[in-house]
């Protein structure tokens, strides 16, 4: 039988109110709160449970489950970003994330009766290498952004974006292909 954590990470229905998941959220909150006041990178390595190879995260930064976020090398995250990472977030090498970016992996039932039971579901978000997300971008659950793509400021990304694309808007739409010379 799968634990609620395993169900959460696999995208199955799960309950977040278990002791294990509450403890994980509390640990994450403590570590990012300390990082936001001290700037001590070792706190982020504890939060994400990985070495951060030239990863820059400007505080304040917020997340619910730090260990479910995986960073490539030379990732830059600007001020005031929030990652609801219960379903997992992967960010590729050399990716730039602007200020106030929000990445969501949590899905809540639309029916209030179901929602009030505390059940939830997740979908992983993947951002390829060499991407740029402008300020205020919102990425919804299950979205994949292809390598080398740029998302314009203020966009709400509801669907996958292919590699090598410039896209913007609400909802975010492909506007043009990036030409490689």
Secondary structure per residue as TSV (DSSP state, phi and psi in degrees):
chain	resnum	aa	ss	phi	psi
A	1	X	-	360.0	133.0
A	2	X	-	-76.9	143.2
A	3	X	-	-72.8	165.2
A	4	X	H	-62.4	-34.0
A	5	X	H	-63.1	-46.2
A	6	X	H	-62.3	-41.4
A	7	X	H	-62.0	-44.0
A	8	X	H	-58.5	-48.0
A	9	X	H	-71.3	-22.4
A	10	X	H	-95.3	0.5
A	11	X	T	83.6	11.3
A	12	X	-	-85.2	165.1
A	13	X	-	-59.1	136.7
A	14	X	E	-150.3	165.6
A	15	X	E	-113.0	122.2
A	16	X	T	-79.6	-8.6
A	17	X	T	-87.9	18.7
A	18	X	S	-78.2	158.2
A	19	X	H	-59.1	-41.8
A	20	X	H	-61.0	-48.8
A	21	X	H	-71.4	-36.7
A	22	X	H	-63.2	-39.8
A	23	X	H	-64.9	-42.3
A	24	X	H	-61.7	-42.9
A	25	X	H	-65.2	-40.8
A	26	X	H	-64.1	-42.8
A	27	X	H	-62.0	-45.5
A	28	X	H	-59.0	-47.9
A	29	X	H	-60.5	-42.3
A	30	X	H	-62.5	-45.6
A	31	X	H	-68.3	-44.9
A	32	X	H	-70.6	-31.1
A	33	X	H	-64.7	-42.6
A	34	X	H	-65.0	-42.7
A	35	X	H	-61.5	-42.3
A	36	X	H	-63.1	-24.1
A	37	X	H	-98.3	-21.8
A	38	X	H	-112.4	-28.7
A	39	X	-	74.1	14.3
A	40	X	-	-76.3	110.1
A	41	X	H	-61.5	-27.3
A	42	X	H	-63.7	-27.4
A	43	X	H	-66.7	-37.4
A	44	X	H	-67.4	-37.6
A	45	X	H	-64.9	-34.7
A	46	X	H	-69.0	-41.4
A	47	X	H	-61.4	-48.7
A	48	X	H	-90.1	-8.2
A	49	X	T	53.3	46.2
A	50	X	S	-159.8	155.9
A	51	X	-	-72.5	140.6
A	52	X	-	-107.7	99.1
A	53	X	S	-78.8	96.8
A	54	X	S	58.1	35.6
A	55	X	-	-90.5	130.0
A	56	X	E	-114.5	126.9
A	57	X	E	-127.9	111.3
A	58	X	-	-80.0	130.5
A	59	X	S	-76.1	154.7
A	60	X	-	-83.4	148.1
A	61	X	E	-130.6	143.0
A	62	X	E	-136.6	141.9
A	63	X	E	-153.9	162.0
A	64	X	S	-92.6	-38.9
A	65	X	-	-134.4	95.0
A	66	X	G	-59.5	-38.5
A	67	X	G	-69.2	-8.9
A	68	X	G	-93.9	5.6
A	69	X	E	-107.2	128.4
A	70	X	E	-120.4	128.3
A	71	X	E	-109.9	141.2
A	72	X	-	-79.7	-165.6
A	73	X	S	-88.3	149.9
A	74	X	S	56.8	46.1
A	75	X	-	-91.6	138.5
A	76	X	E	-122.4	125.2
A	77	X	E	-121.7	120.6
A	78	X	-	-80.4	-175.8
A	79	X	S	-62.3	146.5
A	80	X	S	64.0	44.6
A	81	X	E	-97.1	148.0
A	82	X	E	-128.9	123.9
A	83	X	E	-119.6	111.0
A	84	X	E	-90.3	96.3
A	85	X	-	-104.8	21.0
A	86	X	T	-57.6	-29.6
A	87	X	T	-91.9	-6.1
A	88	X	-	99.7	136.8
A	89	X	E	-132.2	130.7
A	90	X	E	-118.6	131.5
A	91	X	E	-124.9	122.1
A	92	X	-	-75.8	169.6
A	93	X	T	-56.2	148.4
A	94	X	T	57.3	34.5
A	95	X	-	-99.4	136.9
A	96	X	E	-110.4	130.0
A	97	X	E	-122.5	120.8
A	98	X	-	-72.1	176.7
A	99	X	T	-68.1	152.0
A	100	X	T	63.6	22.5
A	101	X	-	-76.6	140.5
A	102	X	E	-124.3	129.0
A	103	X	E	-121.8	123.6
A	104	X	E	-116.4	133.0
A	105	X	-	-118.2	-7.2
A	106	X	E	-83.6	138.9
A	107	X	E	-124.8	125.5
A	108	X	E	-109.2	145.6
A	109	X	-	-58.3	144.4
A	110	X	S	-78.6	-30.6
A	111	X	S	-76.8	122.5
A	112	X	H	-57.1	-34.4
A	113	X	H	-62.8	-44.0
A	114	X	H	-68.3	-42.7
A	115	X	H	-61.1	-38.7
A	116	X	T	-69.7	-12.4
A	117	X	T	-76.4	-16.5
A	118	X	T	89.7	5.6
A	119	X	E	-77.0	145.9
A	120	X	E	-144.9	176.5
A	121	X	E	-147.9	162.4
A	122	X	E	-135.4	159.7
A	123	X	-	-140.5	129.2
A	124	X	-	-64.2	147.6
A	125	X	E	-113.4	133.6
A	126	X	E	-125.2	130.9
A	127	X	E	-120.2	121.8
A	128	X	-	-69.4	176.2
A	129	X	T	-69.5	153.1
A	130	X	T	62.1	32.0
A	131	X	-	-96.7	162.2
A	132	X	E	-137.4	122.8
A	133	X	E	-109.2	117.7
A	134	X	-	-68.6	169.1
A	135	X	T	-57.4	140.6
A	136	X	T	75.0	10.9
A	137	X	-	-68.5	141.1
A	138	X	E	-118.8	127.5
A	139	X	E	-114.4	124.7
A	140	X	-	-88.3	164.3
A	141	X	T	-55.7	140.0
A	142	X	T	84.7	-1.6
A	143	X	-	-77.8	140.2
A	144	X	E	-119.2	131.5
A	145	X	E	-110.4	120.6
A	146	X	-	-69.0	156.9
A	147	X	T	-53.7	136.4
A	148	X	T	76.8	9.5
A	149	X	-	-88.4	154.2
A	150	X	E	-121.0	132.3
A	151	X	E	-113.4	123.0
A	152	X	-	-68.0	152.6
A	153	X	T	-53.8	140.3
A	154	X	T	78.1	2.8
A	155	X	-	-73.1	148.9
A	156	X	E	-113.4	109.3
A	157	X	E	-91.9	109.5
A	158	X	-	-105.6	-16.2
A	159	X	S	-135.7	162.5
A	160	X	-	-58.7	145.7
A	161	X	B	-115.6	125.3
A	162	X	-	-66.1	167.0
A	163	X	T	-64.5	150.0
A	164	X	T	66.4	35.9
A	165	X	E	-120.2	148.1
A	166	X	E	-106.4	125.3
A	167	X	E	-137.6	148.4
A	168	X	E	-159.8	168.4
A	169	X	E	115.0	176.9
A	170	X	B	-134.9	99.2
A	171	X	T	-75.3	155.3
A	172	X	E	-63.5	133.3
A	173	X	E	-131.2	148.3
A	174	X	E	-64.5	127.2
A	175	X	E	-108.9	-37.2
A	176	X	E	-165.0	159.9
A	177	X	E	-86.1	140.1
A	178	X	-	-77.8	127.7
A	179	X	-	-86.5	134.2
A	180	X	-	-102.6	129.5
A	181	X	-	-105.7	360.0
